[in-house]
Amino acid sequence: MVKHLWWMGVGLVSAGAWAQADGASRPVAKVGDVAVYAVEQRTDKRMFDETVTVMSVDQVHIKSIHLRPNRNPPEIEGVVTLDWATVVSGASGTRFDPPIAGFKFPLVVGDSWKSSFVGEGNNSKSKTDLEFKVVAREKVNTPAGEFDTFRIESNGWINGVSWSGTIRMSDVRWYAPSVGRVVRSEYKDFRGGQLWTNTVSELKSFKPAP
C-alpha cells in the first residue's frame, strides 16, 4: 500500500480554461494550458511546485502532464473526462474504474452526489466510497491572487482490496469559475484514528493556451 494512495487535489484537476463566472458551464480545456501549484505535504514536511500542462484533448478525454522535479519519475500523465471525472491521477498514476465523479456541473450550493470506484496502481488496489457536497460560495486568497469560488467538500472511506484495513479521508476544494479550475485544495486521511496524510495545494499561476 502506498502512503499517498488517493489525492484529489492537483491530481484531479488536469483541465484548465475560462468558464462562465456563475459556474454554470464546465471548463473547456485547450492544449497548452499551464498551471503551477504550490504543494505542501505537511505530515512529511515537504514543499514543492507541481506544473500541470494540458497535452491533448479529444472527444472523450483530457490528458495532462504533471511535473514534480523531486519525484521519480518526475512526470506522470493524468487523465480526466470532459466532465472532469478522474480516470488516472496525475499525482500517483492510480487508475480509477469508474472514473471519480468529483464535479457535477452546473455547480449549485447545496447540491450533493456520491461516487464509488476502484483504484489500482503501484501494486495496490482499493475500493472507495465518497460523498460530495457544494457547501458555499467563498473568496479565497492564493499566491495567484484572490478568487470567487465554490467550496466543494468530500468525505468517505478507502477500503483495501489488495491490502487489509480502511482509511477515512476528507477533501476540500475551492473551484474558481473565472479560471475554470480548483485554486486551492486540502486533503487529509486518517489511519487507525491518526492523521496520516495532510496535503495543501494552492494555485501559483495559470497561463491559458492562446
Secondary structure, 3 states (H helix, E strand, C coil): CCCCCCCCHHHHCCCCCCCCCCCCCCCCCCCCCEEEEEEEECCCCEEEEEEEEEEEECCCEEEEEEECCCCCCCEEEEEEECCCCEEECCCCCCEEEEEECCCCCCCCCCCEEEEEEEEEECCEEEEEEEEEEEEEEEEEEECCEEEEEEEEEEEEEEEECCCCCEEEEEEEEEEECCCCEEEEEEEEEEECCEEEEEEEEEEEEEECCC
